[in-house]
Amino acid sequence: MRPENTRMKRFLEQYGVHCMPKYIYEGSMRGTWRLYNLHEQWTEQLQDMLTSLSFTDFQGKPLGQFSGNGGMFSVFVRGHDALLQGK
C-alpha cells in the first residue's frame, strides 16, 4: 500500500472509520480519495462522520444520502491532502 494511503487509513481508523483508501492521481477523478469497504453500507452516521472530518464529495459539495455507490460504502471524497506529504 502506498504511504499516503496508509496514512489516510490510520487517520480514519482513529475515528472508527474502517475502509480502504486510495488516492487518485490521474484521470477524471484525480485529486480525490476513494474510500471503500464493501462489507459496510453507506449510512447517515458514516456520512456525518466523514462530513465532521471535513470531507466533501468529489465536486466539493457536502456528502449526501446518495454519495455511496448503490448504498455501499464506496465514495470519492476531497480533503486532507496534507496526508499526501508524509512526516
N, C-alpha and C positions, 0 to 999 in steps of 0.2 A: 504494500500500500504506500502511495506517495506520502511524503512527510506532511504536506498541508492537509491531506485527508485524515491522517492520523490525529493531527492537532484538532481538527473540527470534531472528530469522533469523541475525543476526550472532553472537549468543551461541552458538547451536547450531553454526554453521559453525566456530567456534574449536575445537570438539571433534570435528570431522569428520562431523557430522550434517547432511546436506543435505536440507532439506524446506521446505515452505511452511507457515508458522504462521498461525493465525487465532485471535484471542481472541474468545470467545463472551460477549456482554454480556446477551443475553436468551434466554428460553425455558428448557426443562428442563435444558439443558447449560450454563447461564450460570455463569461463574466458571471455565471450563475453556479450555484451549488445544486447538485441533485442529491436529495435526501430520500432514502427509501428503506422500508422494512416491509417486505412482502407478507410478513406474518402479523401485521398490525393494520387495523382500519384507520382511516382518516377521521378523526373525531374533533368535536368542538374544543375539547380540552387540549388536544395536540395543537390545534390551530392557535388557541390562546397562548399556549406556552411559547411557540415559535414567534408569535407576534410580540409577546412581552420581552423576548430576547432580541428584538429589533430587526427581525427578518421581514422582508416584503416578498411579494410574488415576483416572477421574472420580469414583469413590466414596471416594478416599483410601487405597485398598489398593495393595499392590505390583503393578507391571506383571507380566504373565504371558505365557505362550505364546499365549494366545488373546486378548490385548489388541488385536492387529492385526485389521483388518477383512478377514476372509476370507483371511488370510495376507499381505495387502498392508500396507505401511507407511501406515496411516491410524488414528491413535489420538486419543482425548480424554484429556488429562492435566491435572493440577493441579500448580502450583508456579511459582516465580519471578515472583510477582505484582509484585515491585519493578520489573520491566521495563515495567509499565503507566505508571508515572510516569517521564518522561524526565529526562535530565540536561541 
